[in-house]
Amino acid sequence: MVFELTRRDLLGAGLAGLAAAVGPSRAPAQASPPPPASPARGKAKAVIQIWLWGGPSHLDTFDPKPNAGRDYMGPTGKAIPTNVEGIQIASTLPLLAKVADKYAILRGMTHGINAHETAAYVVTTGRKPGGELAHPHVGAVVTHFKAFAAGYKGMLPPYIVVTRPQGRFSEAGFLSSKYKPFPTGGDPARDPFVVEGIVAQNITEERQKDRRALLGELDRLGRRMAGDPAVSALATCQEQAYEMILGDAGKTFDLAQEKPELRDRYGRHTLGQSCLLARRLVERGVVFVTINSGGWDTHKQHFQAMARKLPELDSALSALLQDLSERGLLESTIVWVGGEFGRTPKVQWEPPWNGGRGHYGKAFSVLVAGGGFKGGRVVGKTDERGETVVERPIYPWDLVCSMYELLGIDHAQAKLTTPQGVPVPISPFAAGEIQPKETGGLLREIL
């Protein structure tokens, strides 16, 4: 299900309806004991997830194998040193090579799933597939504990997707639809950035104000029932909605307020400006931002696609890490970059693929930074062709529970509640779903 918040929804109900309801998982099975948790010591306040929709190739990004030959590395086939001794990344990411001290590379990611929907579910929920319940996206869980349960007061929705949801499954899972993210729609690389329900194309701010004044003049019922609790609540919602449209909160989406040279550094493309918007959102207190970047499902002509996609990722992500760091936001903001799986290490040169890479869940890479993650580190290792994890496997639940810990969420104890009132642990370890052979443990090396 895709959640859409229209202009009418905003005016009629404001943002109050974006807050709260909970629900949960399945009954626990016999499990291995959960990894030890550090009680709420996390200092992270927000998460920016850059979802490389379709699955990026680890060999072409953060785990290059320059000695594997053309059948694995294709025509680019090179690795370059970074500003951290001993760490190399693909030669197509020169800007990210200069800021490797700010991020950690997880080269041991694995789950063995090659289907988009199932892999995306596992990676973004940190739960195994199957069972009676559809678990919520990490963004919904974090929003519950860091926003709704904490008395969030911001005017902006606490959970935002730029620019549209994946549509592969509901981010709210078994939770209420109130836990779905607010999708911006539009394209932040265009001026103006037309945000659904907030920015109307070809309608000036002056005209919006005139419309508001006219609505007030026509609202005779509201004036006659002044003081009625229901009417007062509606009036408050309308004030909040107009603050989003005409006030400072809505101006968060106006990237023209940023210096042109900074926008250039991020890159004047959708991913670059989406990353700049994400920084503005967490700066205003938004708890979770997902940037859905498509185009990474490269079954055909993979290297032609990478010639376009990798320079965009390079400028956008390097600028985001530097910008967050310069503003003192990186230490409190987790940056999580990756897709549902990797791509086949061996290139499929034959027709109809013509140099494509297939789905590959056996081994892939994820980049994490900020929020307490130590930079300049590599965790996990694949073999000389990138086909198998040979050291320190990392499963999605290992990463997700590590992020919960950095966010101060006690994953060993915290629970959500289903609409039927059944409490469900947020951690598959606590729910008894993970066997010892299915975990490499939390990422203590970089926490």
Secondary structure, DSSP 8 states (H G I E B T S, - for coil): ------HHHHHHHTTGGGS----------S--------TT-----EEEEEEETT---STTTTS--TTS-HHHHTTT--EEE-SSTT-EEETT-HHHHTTGGGEEEEEEE------HHHHHHHHHH-S-S-SSS----HHHHHHIIIIITTT---SS-SEEEES----SS-TTTTS-GGGS-EE--S-TTSSS---TTT--TT--HHHHHHHHHHHHHH-HHHHHTTT-HHHHHHHHHHHHHHHHHHSHHHHTT-GGGS-HHHHHHH-SSHHHHHHHHHHHHHHTT-SEEEEEE-----SSSHHHHHHHHHHHHHHHHHHHHHHHHHTT-GGGEEEEEE-SSEE-SS-B-STTTSSB--EE-SSEEEEEESTT--SSEEE-EE-TTS-SEEE--B-HHHHHHHHHHHTT--TTT-EEE-TTS-EEESSTTTTT---GGG-----GGG-
